[in-house]
């Protein structure tokens, strides 16, 4: 009989009251100028009255609202017709007219990924803290990365901490430096390396900033009449630079108040399905990586997020001949001296990838095809491989009749993950009657689980709307995947 997961009954539903502020961009210079003119026509008394009303109504819903309004004024300041100084109050009010609230999870909170919290200090004996990342989806179906925190107690009970009602997106690091050699290698992969690109990068050092790149492009472009090819190359250079960036949050913000919101050209329509993993390098250094899908409304781009403290993050494009499709998941350590990934380039099969460079992936090897009825449409991973004494345990998803998604598992050899030791012939988790209804019916899906005291914890999405948890006894699952008896596994351990 096949192993089945046990549901916990926990339901994590989207909360529309969790809002953050975002720029309100009308997309029209004429309308922008009209609004500025109307605000500047107000008397000082009217400005004070209206600003006080804004602060009373919205100040309690956000951290540091006035700081954001000041920044927003700085972004629209170029539209002012004169250099005449404006009062602080008028600047803040102008900023407010070009700011909006955004309910980041009003539509859905799903596709969770679970990792151990890097800070386990002052945790009671037998308890362990975890971080849950989720895909939060709001107005316009734009997705971002949201966080929750919780712990597992000594009895194995999962307890989620109630999140703060405040949410804030990060600030982009203004002077992020690019490594020229790596940048040019990415240009080559994008087929943007040519004589025009060389001219546009002449004079830049071994490291350079976005501002320095923009200034150099402007100098070169000004020497020529309008040229479509020059404009295309310039756009590609700037787009690549803006897609590789750093962000940071205030350290006094709770983790559940932090939201990674789309900010690069590749991400204009969302950041989807982050698969977090705690990666330990050969020297013991720990970095938290997340592969995710950036979506610009037309094309998906696999990208990489990395952090050591969940306060400072780096975002990088992934490049190479085999970087495509969705669902790349990084192994938690190098294998035989190389980085390794589970992937699905063709939309239906599972591949294994190796690389000497974390940011470039050139080869793949087919290791699993849809074989059982519940996965005939396609296979995919449900997060990074988990190391066990018997092999790499990988949660998978399969799609069957009526586009029904279910979760299974397979086991790969520790030293040679191209060798499949075993796979579940039946799903370990399928949508039940309480989980079938939602934004996308008949779907259960995960972006990564954990093993705790012999139990595999699977955080999973229900119908692309809400999230929950299920558990599976690891030994029972390994018995099914290896064909060994439980007594044999215990003896080996």
Secondary structure, DSSP 8 states (H G I E B T S, - for coil): -----EE----B---TT-EEEEE---S-HHHHHHHHHHHHTS-HHHHHHHHHHHHHHHGGGSSSHHHHHHHHHHHHGGG-SS-----HHHHHHHHHHTEEEEETTSSEEEEEEEEE-S--TT--TT-EEEEEEEEEE-GGG-EEEEEEEEEE-TT--EEE----SB-EE-EE-TT-EEEHHHHHHHHHHTT--SHHHHHHHTT--SEEEHHHHHHHHHHHHTTSS--HHHHHHHHHHHHHHHTSEEEE--TTS-GGGEEE---SGGGTTBEEEEEEEEEE-TTS-EEEEEEEEEE-SS-EEEEEEEESSSSEEEEEE-BSTT--SS--EE-SS-BTTBEEEEE-SSSS-EEEEEESSTTB----EEEE---SGGGSSEEEESSS-EEETTEEEEEEEEE-GGG-EEEEEEEE-SS-TTSEEEE-SS-SEE--TTTS-SSSSS-EE-S--EEETTEEEEEEEETTTEEEEEEEEHHHHHHHHH---HHHHHHH-
